[in-house]
Amino acid sequence: MDFIDYIQKYKGQHIFIQTHNFPDPDALGSAYGLAGLLAHYDIETTLCYDGRIDKLSTRKIMEEFNMEIFSKDQLKDMNEKSPIILVDSQKNSGNVTDLIGDEVACIDHHPTIVDIDYEYKEVQIVGACCTLIAQYFKKYQIELDIKTATALLYGLKMDTNNFTRGVTDADIEMYAYLNQYSDMVLLNRVSCNTLEFSDLSAYGAVFETIQVFDRIGIAHIPFPCPDALIAMTSDFILALENVDFVIIYAKRDNDWKFSVRSETPAMDAGEIIHEALLGIGNGGGHAAMAGGMIAKENLYLLGPKPDNKICELFLSTIKRLSEENDEADESEEAED
């Protein structure tokens, strides 16, 4: 189904645009861009989420683009029939709350974990969800204002780690498209100085706890930490010469949050964390980057030495999946 044909049914109505629970620049840029696109078709929108916005880079994008996004508790006018479009997330993916409204559509760039029957679904495995929103502007020749273009380009830049992670031809094409309409001064302003002084303690904890097992780095942060900061520390550790795969987790009050990174095609980050946390938590994502969590009520399943158990779960999962892949390759060779 064509997206523009689909949204015509909501002309003159109001739609909620929901991001995942801890919106990052890609989620916010996508939601902001989609709101602008729907406004072009006389559709009012409210941006919403459930969780926390607790990272400097995320707060900066909201301030610079005068972006309003409302938490679950602020959504007094949402009811069971309120249409919701999910961006940068999918229902039942583990990182998005099932709000009272009706999730009618989904626009996302992550692999699907649970199939949901939306009215409209756009899922492409690209580097950033902002790429998908930018494609709509280009395809339908909708005028792209400077702030929208810059917000989309910033989200694309951040989620691909400056075009070094998960980049596809579609991302490169949309970079070229957005670049001609963007404000480079504004882009540089939101891109710089995104690390807070208090963030250094998380990096210090990772340095103190990291263990390396055959190029697999595992470390934890023994105190509450924002999702975005956990992801930043995993990207940092992945830059080490003798590490190809990284698992970082933070011990927070209500859950343990995981960030996984891979720079080797033989180790799919999304598949590995999904399998490793199966039965005690949830996880998933891309081959190069993924995330997950274990809820507080399930931590007892890790036993008396939880850090050792985490290492065991991931290392055994990686070994098992590697052996299964080798067996599959051997079977294919035998058939040939």
LINBEL-V158713 format. One record per pair of residues at least 4 apart in sequence whose ideal C-beta (glycine too) atoms are under 7 Angstrom apart, sorted by sequence separation. I is the first residue (numbers start at 1). GAP is how many residues later the second one is. D is the distance in whole Angstrom. If there is no record, write none. Layout:
BEGIN
i=I gap=GAP d=D
i=I gap=GAP d=D
END
This chain:
BEGIN
i=1 gap=4 d=7
i=2 gap=4 d=7
i=3 gap=4 d=6
i=4 gap=4 d=7
i=19 gap=4 d=4
i=23 gap=4 d=4
i=25 gap=4 d=6
i=26 gap=4 d=6
i=27 gap=4 d=6
i=28 gap=4 d=6
i=29 gap=4 d=6
i=30 gap=4 d=6
i=31 gap=4 d=6
i=32 gap=4 d=7
i=33 gap=4 d=6
i=34 gap=4 d=6
i=35 gap=4 d=6
i=39 gap=4 d=7
i=55 gap=4 d=7
i=56 gap=4 d=6
i=57 gap=4 d=7
i=58 gap=4 d=7
i=59 gap=4 d=6
i=60 gap=4 d=6
i=61 gap=4 d=6
i=70 gap=4 d=4
i=78 gap=4 d=5
i=86 gap=4 d=6
i=89 gap=4 d=6
i=127 gap=4 d=6
i=129 gap=4 d=7
i=130 gap=4 d=6
i=131 gap=4 d=7
i=134 gap=4 d=6
i=135 gap=4 d=6
i=136 gap=4 d=6
i=144 gap=4 d=6
i=145 gap=4 d=7
i=146 gap=4 d=6
i=147 gap=4 d=6
i=148 gap=4 d=6
i=149 gap=4 d=6
i=150 gap=4 d=6
i=151 gap=4 d=7
i=152 gap=4 d=6
i=153 gap=4 d=6
i=154 gap=4 d=6
i=155 gap=4 d=6
i=156 gap=4 d=6
i=160 gap=4 d=7
i=161 gap=4 d=4
i=163 gap=4 d=5
i=167 gap=4 d=5
i=169 gap=4 d=6
i=170 gap=4 d=6
i=171 gap=4 d=6
i=172 gap=4 d=7
i=173 gap=4 d=6
i=174 gap=4 d=6
i=175 gap=4 d=6
i=178 gap=4 d=6
i=183 gap=4 d=6
i=184 gap=4 d=6
i=185 gap=4 d=6
i=186 gap=4 d=7
i=187 gap=4 d=6
i=188 gap=4 d=6
i=195 gap=4 d=5
i=199 gap=4 d=7
i=200 gap=4 d=6
i=201 gap=4 d=6
i=202 gap=4 d=7
i=203 gap=4 d=7
i=204 gap=4 d=6
i=205 gap=4 d=6
i=206 gap=4 d=6
i=212 gap=4 d=7
i=221 gap=4 d=5
i=225 gap=4 d=5
i=227 gap=4 d=6
i=228 gap=4 d=6
i=229 gap=4 d=7
i=230 gap=4 d=7
i=231 gap=4 d=6
i=232 gap=4 d=6
i=233 gap=4 d=6
i=234 gap=4 d=6
i=252 gap=4 d=7
i=268 gap=4 d=6
i=269 gap=4 d=6
i=270 gap=4 d=6
i=271 gap=4 d=6
i=272 gap=4 d=6
i=273 gap=4 d=6
i=274 gap=4 d=7
i=277 gap=4 d=4
i=285 gap=4 d=6
i=286 gap=4 d=6
i=294 gap=4 d=5
i=302 gap=4 d=4
i=305 gap=4 d=6
i=306 gap=4 d=6
i=307 gap=4 d=7
i=308 gap=4 d=6
i=309 gap=4 d=6
i=310 gap=4 d=7
i=311 gap=4 d=6
i=312 gap=4 d=6
i=313 gap=4 d=6
i=314 gap=4 d=6
i=315 gap=4 d=6
i=316 gap=4 d=6
i=317 gap=4 d=6
i=318 gap=4 d=6
i=319 gap=4 d=6
i=320 gap=4 d=6
i=321 gap=4 d=6
i=322 gap=4 d=6
i=323 gap=4 d=6
i=324 gap=4 d=6
i=325 gap=4 d=6
i=326 gap=4 d=6
i=327 gap=4 d=6
i=328 gap=4 d=7
i=329 gap=4 d=6
i=330 gap=4 d=6
i=331 gap=4 d=7
i=332 gap=4 d=7
i=1 gap=5 d=5
i=10 gap=5 d=6
i=23 gap=5 d=5
i=38 gap=5 d=4
i=53 gap=5 d=5
i=62 gap=5 d=5
i=70 gap=5 d=6
i=86 gap=5 d=6
i=91 gap=5 d=7
i=126 gap=5 d=5
i=137 gap=5 d=5
i=144 gap=5 d=5
i=157 gap=5 d=6
i=160 gap=5 d=5
i=167 gap=5 d=7
i=182 gap=5 d=6
i=212 gap=5 d=5
i=225 gap=5 d=5
i=238 gap=5 d=6
i=251 gap=5 d=6
i=252 gap=5 d=6
i=262 gap=5 d=5
i=267 gap=5 d=6
i=277 gap=5 d=6
i=285 gap=5 d=3
i=294 gap=5 d=6
i=53 gap=6 d=6
i=61 gap=6 d=7
i=89 gap=6 d=6
i=126 gap=6 d=7
i=160 gap=6 d=6
i=237 gap=6 d=6
i=250 gap=6 d=7
i=262 gap=6 d=7
i=277 gap=6 d=5
i=284 gap=6 d=6
i=285 gap=6 d=6
i=303 gap=6 d=5
i=20 gap=7 d=6
i=38 gap=7 d=5
i=62 gap=7 d=7
i=89 gap=7 d=4
i=91 gap=7 d=7
i=137 gap=7 d=5
i=160 gap=7 d=5
i=210 gap=7 d=6
i=211 gap=7 d=5
i=249 gap=7 d=5
i=250 gap=7 d=5
i=262 gap=7 d=4
i=283 gap=7 d=6
i=299 gap=7 d=7
i=302 gap=7 d=4
i=19 gap=8 d=4
i=124 gap=8 d=6
i=238 gap=8 d=5
i=249 gap=8 d=6
i=261 gap=8 d=6
i=283 gap=8 d=7
i=284 gap=8 d=7
i=302 gap=8 d=7
i=19 gap=9 d=7
i=210 gap=9 d=4
i=221 gap=9 d=7
i=237 gap=9 d=5
i=249 gap=9 d=4
i=260 gap=9 d=4
i=274 gap=9 d=5
i=283 gap=9 d=2
i=35 gap=10 d=4
i=86 gap=10 d=7
i=122 gap=10 d=6
i=209 gap=10 d=5
i=273 gap=10 d=4
i=274 gap=10 d=5
i=282 gap=10 d=6
i=112 gap=11 d=6
i=160 gap=11 d=6
i=209 gap=11 d=5
i=237 gap=11 d=7
i=247 gap=11 d=7
i=248 gap=11 d=5
i=273 gap=11 d=7
i=281 gap=11 d=6
i=282 gap=11 d=7
i=19 gap=12 d=5
i=35 gap=12 d=6
i=91 gap=12 d=5
i=106 gap=12 d=5
i=234 gap=12 d=5
i=260 gap=12 d=7
i=281 gap=12 d=6
i=105 gap=13 d=5
i=206 gap=13 d=5
i=247 gap=13 d=5
i=260 gap=13 d=5
i=281 gap=13 d=4
i=17 gap=14 d=5
i=104 gap=14 d=6
i=105 gap=14 d=6
i=111 gap=14 d=7
i=234 gap=14 d=4
i=246 gap=14 d=7
i=270 gap=14 d=5
i=280 gap=14 d=6
i=281 gap=14 d=7
i=84 gap=15 d=6
i=103 gap=15 d=7
i=104 gap=15 d=5
i=105 gap=15 d=4
i=106 gap=15 d=5
i=107 gap=15 d=5
i=108 gap=15 d=5
i=109 gap=15 d=6
i=156 gap=15 d=6
i=206 gap=15 d=6
i=233 gap=15 d=5
i=246 gap=15 d=4
i=258 gap=15 d=6
i=270 gap=15 d=4
i=277 gap=15 d=5
i=31 gap=16 d=5
i=90 gap=16 d=5
i=105 gap=16 d=7
i=109 gap=16 d=6
i=205 gap=16 d=4
i=269 gap=16 d=6
i=270 gap=16 d=5
i=17 gap=17 d=6
i=84 gap=17 d=4
i=86 gap=17 d=6
i=93 gap=17 d=7
i=106 gap=17 d=7
i=109 gap=17 d=5
i=205 gap=17 d=6
i=245 gap=17 d=5
i=269 gap=17 d=7
i=270 gap=17 d=6
i=273 gap=17 d=5
i=277 gap=17 d=6
i=281 gap=17 d=6
i=17 gap=18 d=6
i=83 gap=18 d=7
i=84 gap=18 d=6
i=90 gap=18 d=5
i=134 gap=18 d=5
i=156 gap=18 d=7
i=219 gap=18 d=7
i=230 gap=18 d=6
i=269 gap=18 d=6
i=280 gap=18 d=5
i=82 gap=19 d=4
i=83 gap=19 d=6
i=84 gap=19 d=5
i=85 gap=19 d=7
i=89 gap=19 d=6
i=109 gap=19 d=6
i=133 gap=19 d=6
i=156 gap=19 d=6
i=202 gap=19 d=5
i=244 gap=19 d=5
i=245 gap=19 d=7
i=268 gap=19 d=4
i=269 gap=19 d=6
i=273 gap=19 d=5
i=49 gap=20 d=6
i=80 gap=20 d=6
i=82 gap=20 d=7
i=84 gap=20 d=7
i=85 gap=20 d=4
i=86 gap=20 d=5
i=87 gap=20 d=5
i=88 gap=20 d=6
i=90 gap=20 d=7
i=93 gap=20 d=5
i=109 gap=20 d=5
i=217 gap=20 d=5
i=230 gap=20 d=5
i=244 gap=20 d=5
i=269 gap=20 d=6
i=270 gap=20 d=4
i=47 gap=21 d=7
i=48 gap=21 d=6
i=50 gap=21 d=7
i=78 gap=21 d=7
i=79 gap=21 d=7
i=80 gap=21 d=7
i=81 gap=21 d=6
i=83 gap=21 d=5
i=92 gap=21 d=7
i=93 gap=21 d=7
i=108 gap=21 d=6
i=269 gap=21 d=4
i=280 gap=21 d=5
i=47 gap=22 d=4
i=48 gap=22 d=5
i=49 gap=22 d=6
i=50 gap=22 d=4
i=78 gap=22 d=6
i=80 gap=22 d=7
i=85 gap=22 d=7
i=86 gap=22 d=7
i=90 gap=22 d=6
i=92 gap=22 d=4
i=107 gap=22 d=7
i=130 gap=22 d=4
i=153 gap=22 d=7
i=245 gap=22 d=5
i=15 gap=23 d=6
i=47 gap=23 d=7
i=78 gap=23 d=5
i=109 gap=23 d=6
i=202 gap=23 d=5
i=217 gap=23 d=7
i=238 gap=23 d=5
i=46 gap=24 d=6
i=92 gap=24 d=7
i=72 gap=25 d=6
i=91 gap=25 d=5
i=107 gap=25 d=6
i=130 gap=25 d=4
i=131 gap=25 d=6
i=153 gap=25 d=4
i=225 gap=25 d=4
i=234 gap=25 d=4
i=238 gap=25 d=6
i=258 gap=25 d=6
i=262 gap=25 d=7
i=263 gap=25 d=7
i=23 gap=26 d=5
i=90 gap=26 d=7
i=130 gap=26 d=4
i=152 gap=26 d=5
i=153 gap=26 d=7
i=217 gap=26 d=4
i=224 gap=26 d=7
i=234 gap=26 d=7
i=235 gap=26 d=6
i=262 gap=26 d=6
i=48 gap=27 d=6
i=72 gap=27 d=6
i=128 gap=27 d=6
i=202 gap=27 d=5
i=206 gap=27 d=5
i=210 gap=27 d=7
i=215 gap=27 d=6
i=225 gap=27 d=7
i=230 gap=27 d=6
i=234 gap=27 d=5
i=261 gap=27 d=7
i=15 gap=28 d=6
i=17 gap=28 d=5
i=21 gap=28 d=6
i=128 gap=28 d=4
i=215 gap=28 d=6
i=223 gap=28 d=7
i=224 gap=28 d=4
i=231 gap=28 d=5
i=261 gap=28 d=6
i=21 gap=29 d=5
i=22 gap=29 d=5
i=127 gap=29 d=7
i=149 gap=29 d=5
i=153 gap=29 d=5
i=215 gap=29 d=5
i=216 gap=29 d=5
i=217 gap=29 d=5
i=218 gap=29 d=5
i=219 gap=29 d=5
i=220 gap=29 d=5
i=221 gap=29 d=4
i=222 gap=29 d=5
i=224 gap=29 d=6
i=230 gap=29 d=4
i=11 gap=30 d=6
i=12 gap=30 d=6
i=13 gap=30 d=6
i=14 gap=30 d=5
i=15 gap=30 d=5
i=16 gap=30 d=5
i=17 gap=30 d=5
i=18 gap=30 d=5
i=19 gap=30 d=5
i=21 gap=30 d=3
i=22 gap=30 d=6
i=23 gap=30 d=6
i=28 gap=30 d=7
i=199 gap=30 d=6
i=203 gap=30 d=6
i=212 gap=30 d=6
i=215 gap=30 d=7
i=220 gap=30 d=7
i=221 gap=30 d=7
i=227 gap=30 d=6
i=260 gap=30 d=5
i=7 gap=31 d=7
i=11 gap=31 d=5
i=18 gap=31 d=6
i=128 gap=31 d=4
i=202 gap=31 d=6
i=206 gap=31 d=6
i=212 gap=31 d=6
i=220 gap=31 d=6
i=260 gap=31 d=7
i=11 gap=32 d=6
i=16 gap=32 d=5
i=25 gap=32 d=6
i=127 gap=32 d=6
i=128 gap=32 d=6
i=149 gap=32 d=4
i=150 gap=32 d=4
i=259 gap=32 d=5
i=8 gap=33 d=7
i=10 gap=33 d=5
i=25 gap=33 d=6
i=28 gap=33 d=5
i=32 gap=33 d=6
i=127 gap=33 d=4
i=149 gap=33 d=5
i=150 gap=33 d=5
i=154 gap=33 d=6
i=203 gap=33 d=7
i=258 gap=33 d=6
i=7 gap=34 d=6
i=24 gap=34 d=6
i=28 gap=34 d=7
i=153 gap=34 d=6
i=258 gap=34 d=4
i=23 gap=35 d=6
i=32 gap=35 d=6
i=146 gap=35 d=6
i=258 gap=35 d=6
i=7 gap=36 d=6
i=25 gap=36 d=5
i=146 gap=36 d=7
i=150 gap=36 d=5
i=154 gap=36 d=6
i=257 gap=36 d=5
i=144 gap=37 d=5
i=146 gap=37 d=5
i=150 gap=37 d=5
i=154 gap=37 d=7
i=256 gap=37 d=6
i=276 gap=37 d=5
i=127 gap=38 d=7
i=255 gap=38 d=5
i=256 gap=38 d=5
i=276 gap=38 d=5
i=28 gap=39 d=6
i=127 gap=39 d=4
i=131 gap=39 d=5
i=135 gap=39 d=6
i=138 gap=39 d=5
i=255 gap=39 d=6
i=127 gap=40 d=5
i=131 gap=40 d=5
i=134 gap=40 d=4
i=255 gap=40 d=5
i=88 gap=41 d=4
i=127 gap=41 d=6
i=255 gap=41 d=6
i=276 gap=41 d=4
i=87 gap=42 d=6
i=126 gap=42 d=5
i=206 gap=42 d=6
i=254 gap=42 d=5
i=272 gap=42 d=7
i=275 gap=42 d=5
i=128 gap=43 d=6
i=131 gap=43 d=5
i=134 gap=43 d=6
i=256 gap=43 d=7
i=126 gap=44 d=5
i=127 gap=44 d=4
i=134 gap=44 d=6
i=126 gap=45 d=6
i=272 gap=45 d=6
i=23 gap=46 d=7
i=124 gap=46 d=7
i=272 gap=46 d=6
i=275 gap=46 d=7
i=50 gap=47 d=4
i=50 gap=49 d=7
i=272 gap=49 d=7
i=271 gap=50 d=7
i=34 gap=51 d=7
i=267 gap=51 d=6
i=34 gap=53 d=6
i=31 gap=56 d=5
i=30 gap=57 d=4
i=30 gap=58 d=5
i=27 gap=60 d=7
i=27 gap=61 d=4
i=249 gap=61 d=7
i=16 gap=62 d=6
i=26 gap=62 d=6
i=16 gap=66 d=6
i=18 gap=66 d=5
i=16 gap=67 d=7
i=247 gap=67 d=5
i=15 gap=68 d=5
i=16 gap=68 d=5
i=17 gap=68 d=5
i=18 gap=68 d=5
i=19 gap=68 d=6
i=20 gap=68 d=6
i=19 gap=69 d=6
i=20 gap=69 d=4
i=15 gap=70 d=6
i=17 gap=70 d=6
i=19 gap=70 d=6
i=10 gap=73 d=6
i=21 gap=74 d=6
i=161 gap=74 d=6
i=20 gap=75 d=5
i=21 gap=75 d=6
i=20 gap=76 d=5
i=21 gap=76 d=6
i=18 gap=78 d=7
i=18 gap=81 d=6
i=65 gap=82 d=6
i=16 gap=85 d=6
i=65 gap=86 d=5
i=220 gap=87 d=6
i=61 gap=90 d=7
i=61 gap=93 d=6
i=218 gap=93 d=5
i=37 gap=96 d=7
i=218 gap=96 d=7
i=33 gap=97 d=7
i=30 gap=99 d=4
i=34 gap=99 d=5
i=37 gap=99 d=6
i=216 gap=99 d=7
i=30 gap=100 d=5
i=33 gap=100 d=4
i=37 gap=100 d=6
i=211 gap=100 d=7
i=29 gap=101 d=5
i=26 gap=102 d=5
i=27 gap=102 d=7
i=40 gap=102 d=5
i=213 gap=102 d=6
i=216 gap=102 d=7
i=26 gap=103 d=5
i=30 gap=103 d=5
i=26 gap=104 d=6
i=37 gap=105 d=6
i=36 gap=112 d=5
i=6 gap=113 d=7
i=6 gap=114 d=5
i=33 gap=115 d=5
i=32 gap=116 d=7
i=3 gap=117 d=7
i=33 gap=118 d=6
i=1 gap=119 d=6
i=3 gap=119 d=7
i=32 gap=119 d=5
i=33 gap=119 d=5
i=166 gap=120 d=6
i=29 gap=122 d=4
i=64 gap=122 d=6
i=166 gap=122 d=5
i=29 gap=123 d=5
i=165 gap=123 d=5
i=166 gap=123 d=7
i=165 gap=124 d=6
i=29 gap=125 d=6
i=30 gap=125 d=6
i=64 gap=125 d=7
i=29 gap=126 d=3
i=64 gap=126 d=5
i=28 gap=127 d=7
i=25 gap=129 d=6
i=26 gap=129 d=4
i=61 gap=129 d=6
i=25 gap=130 d=5
i=60 gap=130 d=5
i=26 gap=132 d=6
i=3 gap=133 d=6
i=25 gap=133 d=4
i=26 gap=133 d=4
i=24 gap=134 d=7
i=60 gap=134 d=7
i=4 gap=136 d=6
i=57 gap=137 d=4
i=56 gap=138 d=5
i=56 gap=140 d=5
i=111 gap=159 d=6
i=58 gap=170 d=7
i=55 gap=171 d=5
i=57 gap=171 d=7
i=113 gap=171 d=5
i=54 gap=172 d=4
i=55 gap=173 d=4
i=111 gap=173 d=7
i=55 gap=174 d=6
i=110 gap=175 d=6
i=110 gap=176 d=7
i=94 gap=188 d=4
i=94 gap=190 d=7
i=93 gap=191 d=7
i=95 gap=196 d=7
i=94 gap=199 d=7
i=24 gap=204 d=6
i=22 gap=205 d=4
END
